Amino acid sequence: MEKQRIVSGMRPTGALHLGHYLGVLKNWVELQEDYRCLYFVADWHALTSEYKDPSIIAASTEDIVHTWLGVGIDPDRSIIFRQSDIKAHAEFFLLLSMITPISWLERNPTYKEIREELKEKDLGTFGFLGYPVLQAADILVYNAHKVPIGEDQRPHLELTREIARRFNNLYGKFFNEPQEILTEQPKLPGIDGRKMSKSYNNAIYLTDAEKDVTQKVRNMFTDPAKIKKNDRGNPDNCVVFAFHCVYNESEKPLVESECRAGSRGCVDCKMAAAARINESLMPVRERRAEIDKKQNLVLEMIEDGNRRAKAAAEETMSGVRKLMRI
């Protein structure tokens, strides 16, 4: 029995951080066991926000693929490819845009949220408004069965299903209505307590050296009411404790009780968290170091992924053209 297909992508807009790993990549690795996975570098999507200076896209594309391989994405079990190399994505985006009502895009709940988060960028473009249609094309061009997403992305996938239903109603039943695989996204803040983000310069990156991770943890915000080592603290107001919850789960109760009792100082707490984070990153660093030595093999792997993705996409587009009589 053929495995069901999963499609997912990431925008190449800089180095990947711990939030990317816990929220996306860890799940990608696990899904390889049971599904036929297609993972792509979403460089056209990156243009929606980086169109003024797209140099970061090319620079980041190679880096994030190396990171994917470092965390355990296996090209023998998954198709890894670059979106812009598969021109069927653009053709299908154009065709789907002809049947997608503008009102569907304007009601997208994250449209205003992302514009607010990236308010330093001019996102008042057709490309940004229409990116959910390109997203639908990315998924439907491989007739995906499922898509791994976080809870906040459910409206996006529902829009993809609406577009698939509209196509099926207009031209005949052809597409699956892809279902979500909801992934738990641990609440891992940036070192300043805000959402971990490249834009906020508060992230711990998967490529950070051990000493850099340790220094970033040293700079983390702690409970402002705990000034002296023996002061009673409130872990709920401490960024460091959030990292203990993820990377030091077995000792979390002890860390919490000692903080509240005033028997654990913030410096000791930070060093323990840094040690756990570095321990978790050690195998990723080692695999990434080996991958970085094999640049030509990685490029060949991407070309092979492009070839396989192109064949799958063209099979879909052949059926689409026939149904649409174009």
Secondary structure, DSSP 8 states (H G I E B T S, - for coil): ----EEEEEE--SS--BHHHIIIIIHHHHHHTTTSEEEEEE-HHHHHHHHTT-THHHHHHHHHHHHHHHHHT--TTTEEEEEGGG-THHHHHHHHHHTTS-HHHHHT-HHHHHHHHHTTTS---SHHHHTHHHHHHHHHHTTT-SEEEE-GGGHHHHHHHHHHHHHHHHHH-S-----EEEE------B-TTSSB--TTTT---BTT--HHHHHHHHHT----TT--STTS---GGG-HHHHHHHHH-GGGHHHHHHHHHHT-S-HHHHHHHHHHHHHHHHHHHHHHHHHHHT-HHHHHHHHHHHHHHHHHHHHHHHHHHHHHHT-
